[in-house]
Amino acid sequence: MPEGDSVHQAARRLHTALAGGTLTRFDLRVPRFATADLTGRTVLDVTPRGKHLLMRVEGGLTLHSHLRMDGTWKVYVPGERWRGGPSHEIRAVVGTAGHTAVGYRLPVLELLRTTEESTVVGHLGPDLLGPDWEPDRALANLLADPGRPLVEALLDQRNLAGIGNVFAAEICFVLRATPWLPVGELARPERVVTVAKKLLEANRNRPVRTTTGRPNQRLYVYGRAPRPCLRCGTSVRRANRTDSRTGTSSHERPTYWCPTCQTGPANPTTPGNHAAPNQPQPPPTA
């Protein structure tokens, strides 16, 4: 699942393959931009911003993409077989003489003026892996709505950019807080940004994401229900996340937690999910 770490890795791969090269192929398979042709122009750079990718091209244009749940960019050399998915899932083909980048299942793909990039990324909070990282501003953003559930505050890219569903669940576990604990009730709220930064930085260059440091058990809780918690043995639980503001439930973005290790409110929409009382726990290794 693409999150800040994997988006930064994708940007690095695309930049290495395309930056400085002249476009020999430019094919956007979305109706609005199907006739756009940037062949003959030079790719200047590929920059990540949170979970967005900005491919800047000579002439003041930017190809903006967002991977969301399962989008991906693959890079191929001439003669290599394309293996990213069936042809009907291809949304973009951007090539130079040495490499071809193919975008599969891209839910957001648009061409805009580079001077107008703020219209698509200007709302984002500090990027956990970017040069604009400001922990104090990120913390202030999170605490601006102290009654908001922690998992929602983490996933709101306007607070801090780069956290997706996997990291949100893992950060809650490391903080020993249920996903529904109001962010203002955290005993040490500054640890939110510290832990988030540490986990994403640790995975910046890892081909396989891990938060545990264990080779065969990569994640503490995400995707592990109903298997036992790595710390206490209690069955990890899973619940569809319901947005506290809109009341909508997302089956595509479930959250996971350990009802023993994590303290605070349980999921209000799932009967029988009782959180553990507030009791000291030894911190897990991040």
N, C-alpha and C positions, 0 to 999 in steps of 0.2 A: 504494500500500500504506500503510495508516494507521500512522503512528509518532507520536512525541511532538509533532513540529511540526504535523502535520495534525490531531491530536486537539485541540491547543490552539486551532487555527483553528476547528475545528468547535464547540468550547465557546464561543468568542467569538461566532460566528454565532448559535448557539442562545440565548445570553444576551441578545444585542442584540434578537433577534426576540421572545423570550418573557418575559424578566424584567420583573416589575411588571404583567404582564397577567393577566387572569382566564381560566381554562381554560373554553373552550366545547366542547371535544372532547377525550376521553381514551380511547383505544382501544388496548389491548395485545393483540396477536394471538399470544399464547403461552398454552397451556392453564392454567398455574398462576395467571395474573393476568388471564384473559380477562374476568372479571366486575368488575374494579376500576374504579371511577368516581370521578375527582377533579374533575369539572366543578364550577365555582363557586369553586374555590380559586385562590389567586394563586401564580404561579411566582416564587420568591424569587431564585434565581440558578442558573447552570449553571457548574460548576467542573470543570476537568480535573485528573486526578491520574495522572501517568504516561500510560498509554494507556487509562485509564478515564474515563468521563464521569459526573458526578453532577449530576442535575437535582433541585434541592431545591424542594419545594412546601409551601405553607402547611399547617399541621397536623402538622408534624414527619415528613414522608415524603420519601423520595429515590428517584427513578427512576435506577437504576444500569444503565449499558450499557457494553459493551466491543466494539470494532469488529473486533478480530483481523485476519484477512487481507483481507477485502473488504467489511466492513460500512460503512455510511455513513448520515449524517443529512443530509437535504435540507430547505431552508426555502422555502416558497412563500407567495405573497400570494393573496388571494381571486381566483378566476377563472383563476389560472395553471395550466397543464397540469403534472401530475406526471410527471417524466421520469427518476426515479431507478432504474427497473426495473419489471418486470412486477408486477402486483398481488399475486401469490402470494408475492413476496419481501418484502412489507411486514410488519414486525413491530410497528411502533408508529406511531400517529398522535396527535400532541399539538398542539392548536390553541387560539389565542385569536382575538379578533375581527380582528386585523390580520395574523396569520401562522399558518401550519400547518407544523409540523416532522414529517417523515415519516422513520422509520428503516427502512432496507432491509438485509436479510441480517444482522441483528444476532444473533450467536451467543450473546451474554449479554445478557439483559434481565430485570431483576427490580425489584420494588418492596420497599423496606425502610424501617425507621425511620431517620431521620437520625442518631439517637444510636448506631446500629449500623453506621455506615459503615466503622468500623475492621475489621469482619469481612470486608470485600471489598477494602479498600485498605491496611489496617494493616500488611501484610507488606512493602509496597513500600519500597525504598531512597529516598534523596533524589531529588526530581524535578528533572531537568535544567532545566526551564523553570518550575519552581514557586517559590514564596516560601520553601520549606523547603530549597532547595539548599544542601548542605554538602559541598564538595569533599573535605575531609579525611575525612569519614565515608564518602563514596563510595569513595575510594581504599582506606581500611582494609577495606571490604567486599570489594573486588576482590582484595586481597592476602591475605584470610583463607584462601584456598585457592590457594596459589602454583603448584600443579601443574596447575591447570585451564586448558584452552585459552582463549586470549584471546577468541575469538568467543563461546564459551559464557558466559564471565564477563560480557561486555558485554550479552548477551541476557537474563541473569538479572535480572529486575526487582527482586529483593530486594537487589541490589547498588546499582543506580542505575536510576531509572525513566525510560522514554521512548525507549529505543533498540530499534529493530526490525532486521529483516534487512538493509535497505538501509544504514542508518547503520552497522551493525556491520561490514559489508564495507568501507565507505568509511573508517571510522576505522582499521581494520587497515592499509589501503593508506597512509593519511597517516602512520601510525606506522612504515611500512616493515617490518611484521611479518606473517608468514603467519597466517591465522586459527587455526592449531593451535599457535602458540608458547605455552608455559606463561606465564601472566601474570607469574609471579615471575621470569622470565628477561628481562623488558624492562629495557633499560639505564636508562631514565628512566621508571619506571612512572607518575610524576605527570603525564606528558604525556597519559596515557589520558583522564583527566577533563578536562584542559585542552582537548584536541582535541574531545572529545565535546561539551562545553559550547559551544565555538566554532561547531561545525557546526550544532547544533540552534538556537542563538540566531540564526545567520545565516539560518535558514529559518523562523523563527517567524512571519513575516508574508509569506513568499513564496508566491504561488499555485502556482508550479512549483518543486519541490525541486531544488537544485543544490548540489554540493560543490566544483565546479571553478572557478566564476566565469566559465565560458565559455558563451555563449548557445546554441551548437549542440551542445555536448558536456557534458551536465549532470553526469554521474557519471564517476568514474575507472574503476571496475571493475564495479559491480553491473549485471547484465543485459547486459554487453558481450561475453561469451564467444561466439565465438572471435575477436572483433575485436581489433585491435592496442591495446596499452596506450598511453595518451595521452602517457606519458613516455618509454618506451623502445622501443615498437613490437613487443614480444613479445606473442604471442597470450594474451589473458586467458583464464583457465581457470575452470571451474565444477565444483563437486562437491556432492553431497547431503551435508548435515551429519549426522554421527553423534554422538549424545550420548555423551560419555566415561563418564558415570555409569551410564546405562541400556543403552547399546549400540544404541539404536534410531536408525534413519535416517529423516530427513524429506525427502520429495521436494518438499514445499511450501515448504521454507525452505532453498534452496540457498545456498551461499556462493561468492564469486568472489574471485580474487586474481591478481596478476601474479607468475609464478615468477622473474622477474628482479629486479623492484624490491623485492619483499618477501622478507625473510630469515627462516629458522627452519624447523621441521619442515614437511614436505608432508603432504597428506591421507593418513593411513595406510591408507585403504580404497581408494584409487585408484592402480593401478599406473602407474608412469611419471611421476608428478608429482614432480619433483625441485625443491626450493627452491634458490635461489641461495645461494652461500656468503656469509658475513657480510662485507659490504664496504660502505664508505661510499657513500651516495647523496645527491645534493642534495635537500633537502626540497621536496615539491610545495607548491603554493599551496592553502591550505584555503579 
